[in-house]
Amino acid sequence: MESPSNIVEIRRVSKCYHRGDLVVPVLTDITFDIARGEFLAIMGPSGSGKSTLLNLMAGIDRLDTGSILVDDTDITTLSETELASWRSSSVGFIFQFYNLIPVLTAFENVELPLHLTGLSKKERREHVEAALRMVSLTERMDHSPSQLSGGEQQRVAIARAIVTDPLILVADEPTGDLDRKSAADVLDLMERLNRELNKTIIMVTHDPHAAGRAHLIRHLEKGEFIP
């Protein structure tokens, strides 16, 4: 059976946050699809709901109303335990500040998500080495994060994100803490993952240079997409 053309289907999603008695609407009746193999950039001012939308798609946050299907799984119906299991196998996370464990080597950081799988130690090593090869860091695998540049740390984080072969990669301001050259290297790598591995990438960014690498740019303002 052919895979559906859309890997993410979002239907009438709304989300509010509560601050005491105050209800703050963040997303309002959002409906859109993301095609399999897409490289999508979501742009918008601070407070527009970009990161909230990304977190909902990644199963980090819960919506108030609506539904989100990822590869035909309605993640809004999953229990917390089911959602945690789904996240670990289906979503690769790339953050602005890398979120590496400082006491672990690059290899050990990339290996972390694989401890939640049934892979043997030998299989884990093969997966980690393949991921580090993809990001051109094989020779740095025994270094700790403090021994790596910002760009190298982000490439380790990307290797960690792809090591489980996830359905989608979600990137929240992945170049926000990098100099221009390191940012360009990271974006080159993300383009390769999209082109060569057909990875679906959903990137939130303020940076028009970063957004320009995506196939499609959507603009979010006050919790709604604008034309």
Backbone bond lengths (Angstrom), bond angles and torsions (degrees), N, CA, C in turn:
res aa  C-N    CA-C-N  psi(-1)  N-CA   C-N-CA  omega(-1)  CA-C   N-CA-C  phi
1 M - - - 1.454 - - 1.531 109.66 -
2 E 1.326 116.51 136.36 1.462 120.02 -179.70 1.518 111.19 -70.96
3 S 1.341 115.47 145.64 1.455 119.90 175.58 1.522 108.84 -69.97
4 P 1.340 117.70 143.43 1.461 119.01 176.60 1.518 110.00 -61.69
5 S 1.362 116.18 149.54 1.466 119.48 -176.07 1.525 111.82 -69.96
6 N 1.342 117.24 -27.08 1.461 120.34 177.98 1.523 110.07 -98.64
7 I 1.334 115.85 128.22 1.465 118.50 177.96 1.530 110.86 -90.96
8 V 1.339 116.83 -27.25 1.468 121.14 176.63 1.525 108.71 -125.35
9 E 1.339 116.19 131.08 1.466 121.37 176.34 1.533 107.96 -129.22
10 I 1.319 115.37 114.84 1.467 122.11 -177.49 1.524 107.94 -109.69
11 R 1.334 115.43 126.27 1.457 120.13 -175.85 1.529 111.48 -126.41
12 R 1.326 115.90 115.20 1.466 124.33 171.66 1.533 112.63 49.96
13 V 1.301 114.92 48.66 1.469 120.68 -176.47 1.529 110.50 -85.71
14 S 1.317 115.09 128.94 1.465 121.78 173.57 1.524 109.03 -129.04
15 K 1.329 115.00 149.90 1.459 120.77 -179.47 1.526 109.23 -149.83
16 C 1.331 115.67 130.53 1.469 121.79 175.07 1.524 108.73 -123.05
17 Y 1.320 115.93 153.42 1.451 121.30 169.76 1.524 108.45 -113.26
18 H 1.319 116.06 149.60 1.461 121.32 -178.40 1.524 109.56 -111.60
19 R 1.322 115.83 125.10 1.469 121.75 175.69 1.519 107.01 -119.91
20 G 1.318 115.54 94.95 1.464 119.69 -173.30 1.516 109.13 64.22
21 D 1.318 117.31 -124.41 1.461 121.47 178.11 1.529 112.26 -86.99
22 L 1.327 115.68 -5.65 1.470 120.03 -176.22 1.527 110.54 -86.44
23 V 1.326 116.84 132.02 1.465 122.43 175.24 1.526 107.72 -105.50
24 V 1.339 115.85 120.28 1.467 120.97 -177.29 1.527 108.84 -109.45
25 P 1.344 118.49 108.02 1.465 119.64 177.17 1.526 110.52 -70.56
26 V 1.331 116.18 132.32 1.470 120.50 -178.86 1.530 110.80 -110.70
27 L 1.320 117.19 -43.92 1.466 122.36 176.21 1.521 108.58 -128.12
28 T 1.318 116.52 139.49 1.461 120.72 -175.60 1.524 110.82 -128.97
29 D 1.327 115.98 108.15 1.472 122.48 170.37 1.532 112.21 52.08
30 I 1.334 115.97 51.73 1.473 121.76 -178.89 1.530 109.96 -82.97
31 T 1.331 116.31 128.33 1.466 122.22 173.96 1.520 108.43 -133.48
32 F 1.327 117.57 122.26 1.468 120.74 172.23 1.521 110.02 -167.66
33 D 1.327 115.88 164.85 1.460 123.21 -179.22 1.526 109.99 -118.72
34 I 1.324 115.10 153.71 1.465 121.04 173.03 1.524 106.94 -123.63
35 A 1.324 115.92 122.73 1.461 121.09 -177.73 1.523 110.87 -71.82
36 R 1.323 115.82 148.05 1.463 121.40 175.19 1.528 109.21 -60.20
37 G 1.339 116.34 130.93 1.462 120.27 -179.79 1.518 114.39 82.94
38 E 1.347 117.07 7.40 1.464 121.57 179.49 1.535 110.99 -74.92
39 F 1.315 116.28 152.10 1.465 122.70 167.98 1.524 104.83 -119.73
40 L 1.338 115.64 101.00 1.456 122.69 -173.23 1.524 110.78 -108.20
41 A 1.326 116.32 133.66 1.465 121.36 171.52 1.521 108.74 -109.49
42 I 1.321 115.91 133.73 1.461 121.70 175.46 1.518 107.31 -112.60
43 M 1.334 115.55 120.85 1.461 121.59 -178.26 1.527 109.62 -117.45
44 G 1.316 114.89 161.05 1.455 120.12 178.27 1.516 109.93 161.42
45 P 1.329 117.21 160.71 1.466 120.69 -179.39 1.530 111.52 -67.15
46 S 1.319 116.60 165.15 1.469 121.03 174.81 1.523 109.11 -56.81
47 G 1.329 115.64 137.13 1.455 120.24 179.92 1.515 114.59 84.82
48 S 1.339 116.35 4.31 1.476 118.85 -178.36 1.522 113.09 -78.81
49 G 1.354 116.97 -13.49 1.458 120.52 179.23 1.523 114.34 103.98
50 K 1.346 116.89 7.96 1.469 120.70 -176.29 1.525 112.55 -58.96
51 S 1.329 115.97 -54.90 1.475 119.86 -176.92 1.527 111.08 -67.07
52 T 1.335 116.76 -34.81 1.469 119.63 177.05 1.524 109.99 -61.46
53 L 1.324 116.91 -45.19 1.465 120.83 179.01 1.525 110.73 -61.56
54 L 1.335 116.58 -43.10 1.459 120.76 178.53 1.531 110.71 -60.95
55 N 1.348 115.96 -44.34 1.467 120.67 -179.49 1.528 112.36 -65.46
56 L 1.327 117.05 -33.15 1.463 120.27 176.83 1.532 110.17 -67.17
57 M 1.330 117.12 -44.11 1.469 121.09 179.76 1.521 111.37 -64.43
58 A 1.336 115.67 -32.08 1.469 120.78 -177.42 1.524 112.25 -87.24
59 G 1.335 117.21 -1.14 1.464 119.76 179.19 1.513 113.69 73.53
60 I 1.346 117.64 20.80 1.469 121.27 177.41 1.522 109.97 -85.96
61 D 1.335 115.39 -34.77 1.456 121.28 -177.34 1.527 108.70 -120.28
62 R 1.330 116.74 161.61 1.467 122.65 179.63 1.525 109.74 -107.92
63 L 1.339 116.28 138.78 1.459 120.12 177.13 1.528 110.71 -82.17
64 D 1.319 116.34 168.46 1.466 121.64 175.00 1.524 110.71 -90.46
65 T 1.330 116.65 -48.48 1.466 120.91 177.66 1.521 109.18 -140.67
66 G 1.340 115.22 156.74 1.454 121.04 178.55 1.520 112.09 106.87
67 S 1.334 115.98 -169.12 1.472 120.76 179.94 1.521 109.91 -145.46
68 I 1.326 114.50 150.74 1.465 121.85 176.10 1.525 107.96 -131.34
69 L 1.328 116.25 117.26 1.453 121.65 175.86 1.528 108.86 -105.51
70 V 1.325 115.95 129.03 1.459 121.25 174.15 1.523 106.76 -120.64
71 D 1.335 115.78 114.52 1.466 121.20 -176.89 1.537 110.53 52.49
72 D 1.326 115.56 44.64 1.477 124.52 177.16 1.529 114.63 72.35
73 T 1.326 118.39 5.12 1.472 120.40 173.84 1.525 108.69 -98.39
74 D 1.342 116.31 122.11 1.464 120.07 177.10 1.526 108.11 -80.84
75 I 1.331 115.68 97.27 1.472 119.80 -172.70 1.528 111.59 -70.46
76 T 1.335 117.15 -16.46 1.467 119.38 -179.88 1.526 111.98 -73.13
77 T 1.336 117.12 -13.79 1.473 119.97 -179.65 1.530 112.29 -97.49
78 L 1.343 117.49 -3.03 1.467 120.45 -175.60 1.530 110.68 -80.10
79 S 1.341 115.55 146.71 1.467 120.45 172.63 1.521 108.78 -72.04
80 E 1.327 117.17 169.42 1.471 120.48 179.87 1.523 111.16 -59.38
81 T 1.332 116.72 -40.48 1.475 120.77 179.65 1.520 110.52 -66.61
82 E 1.335 116.30 -44.91 1.474 120.41 178.80 1.525 110.69 -63.96
83 L 1.330 115.86 -38.74 1.466 120.60 -179.19 1.529 110.71 -66.07
84 A 1.319 117.48 -40.99 1.467 121.38 178.52 1.525 110.43 -62.17
85 S 1.324 116.34 -42.32 1.464 121.26 178.86 1.531 110.40 -65.63
86 W 1.336 115.79 -42.79 1.470 120.39 179.41 1.525 110.42 -62.43
87 R 1.340 116.54 -46.18 1.473 120.64 179.98 1.522 111.68 -57.15
88 S 1.337 115.71 -44.99 1.472 119.63 -173.93 1.523 112.30 -63.70
89 S 1.329 117.31 -28.01 1.467 119.46 -178.25 1.525 113.51 -102.55
90 S 1.338 117.62 -20.31 1.465 120.31 -168.45 1.514 115.23 -110.75
91 V 1.345 117.83 -17.84 1.465 120.54 -173.71 1.524 110.66 -125.89
92 G 1.325 115.50 131.40 1.461 121.12 170.98 1.514 108.92 -105.75
93 F 1.333 117.20 130.45 1.460 122.05 -174.77 1.528 110.94 -107.21
94 I 1.342 115.61 132.11 1.462 121.34 173.81 1.532 106.52 -125.18
95 F 1.340 116.35 118.58 1.463 120.80 -174.04 1.527 110.76 -108.70
96 Q 1.327 115.58 163.85 1.465 120.23 179.56 1.528 111.76 -63.11
97 F 1.346 116.55 -39.63 1.470 119.81 -173.66 1.530 112.36 -106.72
98 Y 1.333 117.15 25.98 1.467 125.68 169.43 1.535 114.21 71.28
99 N 1.354 117.07 -43.35 1.475 121.33 179.81 1.531 112.87 56.14
100 L 1.326 116.00 39.15 1.461 120.20 174.92 1.527 109.93 -83.91
101 I 1.341 116.14 152.83 1.469 121.13 177.14 1.528 107.53 -85.37
102 P 1.353 118.66 116.03 1.465 120.54 -170.76 1.522 114.82 -62.39
103 V 1.355 118.26 -28.61 1.472 120.52 -176.23 1.527 112.45 -85.97
104 L 1.332 117.11 -3.08 1.462 120.64 179.88 1.523 110.21 -104.04
105 T 1.321 116.24 152.39 1.467 120.41 174.86 1.527 109.46 -74.36
106 A 1.339 114.85 170.82 1.471 119.49 175.85 1.527 109.99 -56.79
107 F 1.337 116.31 -44.95 1.477 120.72 179.29 1.527 110.39 -57.50
108 E 1.323 116.68 -48.34 1.473 120.99 -176.23 1.531 111.58 -66.79
109 N 1.340 116.67 -34.99 1.458 119.68 176.34 1.526 111.50 -63.98
110 V 1.321 115.94 -43.06 1.467 119.99 179.84 1.532 110.91 -68.02
111 E 1.324 115.95 -33.35 1.467 120.72 -177.69 1.536 113.11 -71.95
112 L 1.328 117.05 -22.04 1.472 121.45 -172.66 1.533 114.15 -47.35
113 P 1.346 119.66 -52.16 1.469 118.36 -177.20 1.532 113.44 -62.68
114 L 1.331 116.68 -23.36 1.471 120.14 -176.93 1.522 112.60 -75.44
115 H 1.347 116.88 -16.27 1.463 119.25 177.01 1.524 111.36 -68.80
116 L 1.335 116.90 -15.29 1.463 120.71 177.38 1.526 111.97 -89.00
117 T 1.336 116.25 -0.04 1.472 120.99 179.75 1.528 109.40 -105.04
118 G 1.316 115.78 176.62 1.459 120.20 178.69 1.518 113.35 -93.61
119 L 1.331 117.35 17.06 1.462 120.26 -176.82 1.529 111.68 -71.16
120 S 1.318 115.75 146.67 1.461 120.92 175.41 1.527 109.28 -75.04
121 K 1.338 116.12 167.99 1.465 120.25 179.45 1.528 110.81 -59.15
122 K 1.338 116.47 -40.76 1.470 121.10 179.88 1.535 110.27 -64.63
123 E 1.330 116.56 -43.42 1.466 120.49 179.50 1.525 110.84 -65.48
124 R 1.347 116.09 -39.19 1.460 119.16 178.12 1.524 110.17 -61.46
125 R 1.323 116.61 -44.62 1.474 120.31 179.52 1.525 110.95 -59.20
126 E 1.329 116.89 -43.14 1.474 120.41 -179.67 1.528 110.63 -62.25
127 H 1.334 116.80 -42.36 1.465 120.66 179.55 1.529 111.44 -65.19
128 V 1.350 115.94 -43.20 1.470 120.05 -178.62 1.523 110.40 -65.22
129 E 1.320 116.81 -44.78 1.466 119.79 -179.26 1.520 110.99 -63.22
130 A 1.330 117.57 -38.13 1.469 120.85 177.89 1.531 110.82 -64.65
131 A 1.339 116.58 -41.91 1.467 120.34 179.65 1.528 110.83 -66.15
132 L 1.345 117.39 -41.88 1.465 120.47 179.30 1.527 111.58 -68.27
133 R 1.337 116.95 -32.67 1.475 119.80 174.28 1.526 109.80 -63.00
134 M 1.331 115.98 -41.67 1.468 120.68 -177.78 1.532 111.05 -60.18
135 V 1.338 116.44 -33.77 1.475 119.55 -178.31 1.534 111.66 -100.79
136 S 1.342 116.20 11.72 1.475 123.04 175.67 1.523 113.26 58.62
137 L 1.346 116.00 44.97 1.464 119.95 -179.84 1.531 112.58 -128.69
138 T 1.308 117.08 21.86 1.466 119.90 -179.04 1.525 111.65 -54.77
139 E 1.334 116.64 -40.11 1.464 120.04 -175.96 1.533 112.89 -75.30
140 R 1.326 117.12 -8.31 1.461 120.52 -178.42 1.524 112.27 -110.44
141 M 1.334 116.75 12.47 1.471 119.50 -171.14 1.529 113.76 -65.46
142 D 1.340 117.66 -24.63 1.469 120.34 -178.75 1.528 112.61 -94.24
143 H 1.330 117.77 5.21 1.454 121.40 179.60 1.529 110.36 -87.90
144 S 1.328 115.46 148.65 1.465 120.26 174.70 1.529 108.47 -84.16
145 P 1.350 118.10 162.06 1.467 119.77 179.89 1.523 113.72 -53.83
146 S 1.342 117.76 -36.24 1.466 120.06 -177.71 1.532 112.37 -66.87
147 Q 1.331 117.13 -17.46 1.469 121.63 178.86 1.528 111.98 -92.19
148 L 1.335 116.61 1.56 1.459 121.25 -176.87 1.522 110.48 -113.27
149 S 1.325 116.07 151.59 1.466 120.50 174.77 1.527 108.90 -72.52
150 G 1.340 115.87 169.12 1.458 119.97 178.03 1.520 111.97 -58.65
151 G 1.336 116.27 -43.29 1.458 120.28 179.14 1.522 112.01 -63.08
152 E 1.346 115.92 -40.80 1.471 119.47 178.00 1.520 111.48 -66.00
153 Q 1.336 116.26 -39.33 1.468 119.12 178.19 1.536 110.87 -62.45
154 Q 1.329 116.23 -39.65 1.470 118.57 179.13 1.531 110.44 -67.99
155 R 1.327 117.62 -33.67 1.466 119.96 177.41 1.530 110.98 -69.12
156 V 1.346 116.93 -35.28 1.472 119.72 172.47 1.529 109.85 -61.61
157 A 1.338 115.74 -43.33 1.465 120.13 179.20 1.526 111.13 -62.04
158 I 1.329 117.24 -36.32 1.464 120.43 177.92 1.528 110.37 -69.52
159 A 1.337 116.61 -40.06 1.467 119.87 175.81 1.524 110.50 -59.43
160 R 1.331 116.35 -42.49 1.469 120.72 177.37 1.532 110.32 -62.61
161 A 1.331 116.55 -37.07 1.464 120.42 -178.72 1.525 112.69 -68.27
162 I 1.345 117.37 -32.01 1.472 119.61 -175.14 1.525 113.31 -97.99
163 V 1.342 118.13 -6.65 1.467 120.17 -170.23 1.533 112.53 -65.85
164 T 1.336 117.51 -25.04 1.474 120.16 178.82 1.526 111.91 -92.35
165 D 1.352 117.00 5.11 1.469 122.18 -176.96 1.535 110.72 54.23
166 P 1.347 117.54 59.18 1.460 120.34 -174.25 1.529 112.77 -72.56
167 L 1.331 115.49 163.66 1.468 121.32 177.03 1.523 111.25 -68.59
168 I 1.339 115.67 -42.46 1.468 120.44 -177.77 1.522 110.01 -133.76
169 L 1.328 115.11 150.24 1.462 121.81 171.29 1.522 107.50 -110.72
170 V 1.333 116.80 126.96 1.467 120.65 176.40 1.523 108.15 -113.31
171 A 1.327 114.99 129.82 1.461 120.80 -174.23 1.521 109.00 -126.61
172 D 1.334 116.49 118.58 1.464 121.59 -178.63 1.524 108.88 -105.26
173 E 1.333 116.20 103.59 1.476 122.76 -178.22 1.538 111.22 50.42
174 P 1.345 118.43 54.54 1.471 120.19 -172.13 1.522 114.51 -65.31
175 T 1.336 117.58 -18.67 1.471 119.95 179.78 1.524 111.68 -109.88
176 G 1.331 117.41 7.62 1.464 121.53 -172.64 1.513 114.65 -64.81
177 D 1.331 118.24 -22.02 1.463 120.67 -177.13 1.532 111.82 -112.89
178 L 1.340 116.58 17.44 1.462 120.11 -173.56 1.527 111.28 -116.45
179 D 1.354 115.49 152.49 1.460 119.29 172.13 1.527 108.54 -72.11
180 R 1.333 116.08 169.91 1.470 119.88 -171.73 1.530 112.97 -59.49
181 K 1.346 117.12 -42.78 1.472 118.83 -177.98 1.532 110.98 -67.30
182 S 1.340 116.11 -46.16 1.466 119.27 179.22 1.524 110.62 -61.96
183 A 1.333 116.52 -38.66 1.465 120.86 178.03 1.528 110.07 -61.88
184 A 1.337 116.36 -43.70 1.470 120.07 179.94 1.535 110.58 -62.92
185 D 1.348 116.85 -39.93 1.465 120.70 178.91 1.536 110.94 -62.85
186 V 1.336 116.16 -42.79 1.463 120.59 179.93 1.533 110.40 -65.25
187 L 1.331 116.60 -41.08 1.471 120.01 179.09 1.528 111.30 -68.29
188 D 1.342 116.75 -36.36 1.479 119.90 173.66 1.523 109.98 -57.74
189 L 1.329 115.44 -44.10 1.458 121.02 -179.19 1.534 111.06 -64.31
190 M 1.325 116.72 -43.11 1.461 119.69 179.19 1.532 111.02 -63.70
191 E 1.332 116.40 -38.40 1.467 119.88 175.98 1.525 111.20 -62.47
192 R 1.330 116.41 -39.93 1.476 120.02 178.41 1.524 110.94 -64.11
193 L 1.337 117.21 -43.67 1.465 120.74 179.09 1.521 110.64 -59.69
194 N 1.316 115.10 -39.99 1.462 120.16 178.94 1.525 111.11 -68.87
195 R 1.314 116.61 -44.32 1.465 121.30 -174.65 1.532 112.17 -76.01
196 E 1.336 116.45 -46.98 1.465 120.24 -172.36 1.526 113.04 -86.90
197 L 1.339 117.43 -33.80 1.470 120.52 -178.64 1.527 112.02 -106.77
198 N 1.349 115.37 0.02 1.472 120.70 -179.36 1.525 112.17 56.85
199 K 1.324 116.77 34.55 1.465 120.97 179.48 1.531 110.41 -74.02
200 T 1.306 116.32 132.50 1.459 121.53 173.12 1.525 107.97 -79.02
201 I 1.327 116.72 122.41 1.467 121.32 -176.98 1.519 109.31 -120.06
202 I 1.326 115.83 129.69 1.463 122.39 176.55 1.522 106.38 -118.93
203 M 1.325 116.36 113.17 1.461 121.31 -172.36 1.526 110.38 -119.58
204 V 1.321 115.68 127.76 1.458 122.04 170.25 1.522 107.83 -95.72
205 T 1.327 116.77 130.27 1.463 118.63 -178.82 1.528 111.00 -154.09
206 H 1.346 115.22 150.56 1.464 121.64 170.18 1.531 110.44 -93.16
207 D 1.331 116.02 -14.06 1.461 122.15 -167.52 1.534 111.11 -90.51
208 P 1.326 118.53 114.63 1.471 119.78 179.53 1.526 113.10 -62.79
209 H 1.366 117.03 -28.57 1.474 119.40 176.75 1.530 110.22 -64.61
210 A 1.339 116.10 -43.56 1.468 120.22 178.28 1.525 110.33 -66.26
211 A 1.319 116.84 -45.95 1.467 121.02 -178.90 1.529 110.81 -60.13
212 G 1.337 115.96 -32.87 1.461 120.18 -178.32 1.518 113.85 -64.75
213 R 1.336 117.74 -17.15 1.468 120.96 177.66 1.534 111.88 -79.23
214 A 1.323 116.94 -18.32 1.463 120.70 -176.37 1.538 110.33 -76.59
215 H 1.335 116.00 160.82 1.468 120.58 174.81 1.524 110.75 -72.76
216 L 1.342 114.79 -33.42 1.460 120.97 -170.45 1.525 108.94 -142.11
217 I 1.328 117.08 137.18 1.463 121.94 176.94 1.525 108.07 -118.33
218 R 1.335 115.93 127.91 1.465 120.94 174.27 1.526 107.98 -116.29
219 H 1.320 116.34 139.44 1.468 121.74 -177.67 1.523 109.74 -107.59
220 L 1.314 114.41 128.98 1.464 121.44 -179.75 1.522 108.95 -113.18
221 E 1.325 116.60 129.44 1.468 121.03 175.82 1.509 108.88 -138.43
222 K 1.327 115.61 129.59 1.476 122.39 178.63 1.523 111.27 48.76
223 G 1.345 114.77 43.83 1.457 120.02 172.63 1.502 116.08 78.16
224 E 1.341 117.22 11.79 1.465 120.37 179.25 1.515 109.84 -138.02
225 F 1.351 115.80 145.39 1.467 119.35 174.29 1.527 109.25 -74.03
226 I 1.335 115.06 139.96 1.469 119.45 177.33 1.525 108.10 -113.31
227 P 1.335 117.81 150.16 1.475 121.04 -177.54 1.523 111.35 -62.23
